[in-house]
Amino acid sequence: MVVMIETDKPGTDEADARRILLIHRAAPDGLCAGCLEFTCTLARFPCTQARWALKVTGNKAAGGRS
């Protein structure tokens, strides 16, 4: 079963970007855990969603370093 989470138009505020970084984080093998889990695709971290979120937050959020 595949579960996809979509938003119509993500806002450009920092709260939306932080929510995306909670899902799209680096796995130990360097792949994006969010892309693998939600869309079953292999993407290196930072994926396109994580790059957007990091750009919005000004790289202040440490996506994947939890």
C-alpha positions in Angstrom: 0.0 0.0 0.0 1.3 3.4 -0.9 0.3 6.5 1.0 0.9 9.9 -0.6 0.6 13.2 1.1 0.0 16.2 -1.2 -0.7 19.8 -0.7 -2.3 22.0 -3.3 0.2 24.8 -3.0 2.7 24.7 -0.3 3.1 28.0 1.4 6.5 29.7 1.6 6.4 30.1 5.3 8.9 28.4 7.5 6.3 26.2 9.3 5.4 24.4 6.0 9.1 23.9 5.2 9.8 22.5 8.7 6.9 20.0 8.2 8.4 18.8 5.0 11.8 18.4 6.6 10.3 16.2 9.3 9.3 13.7 6.6 12.1 14.2 4.0 15.2 13.4 6.0 18.5 11.6 5.3 18.5 7.9 6.0 21.8 6.3 7.1 22.5 5.2 3.5 22.2 8.8 2.2 18.8 8.4 0.6 15.8 10.4 1.4 13.6 8.5 3.9 10.5 10.4 3.0 10.7 9.8 -0.7 11.3 6.1 -0.1 8.5 5.8 2.4 5.8 7.8 0.7 6.4 7.6 -3.0 8.6 4.4 -3.2 11.3 6.3 -5.1 15.0 6.3 -4.5 16.3 9.8 -4.2 19.5 11.1 -2.6 19.1 13.5 0.3 18.5 16.4 -0.1 15.7 15.5 -2.6 13.8 18.3 -4.4 11.3 18.7 -1.5 14.1 18.9 1.0 16.1 21.4 -1.1 13.0 23.6 -1.3 12.4 23.4 2.4 16.0 24.1 3.2 16.0 27.1 0.9 12.8 28.5 2.6 14.3 28.0 6.1 17.6 29.5 5.0 19.4 26.2 5.9 18.6 26.8 9.6 16.8 23.5 9.8 19.0 20.4 10.1 16.9 18.0 8.0 18.1 14.5 8.8 20.4 15.2 11.7 18.1 14.1 14.4 
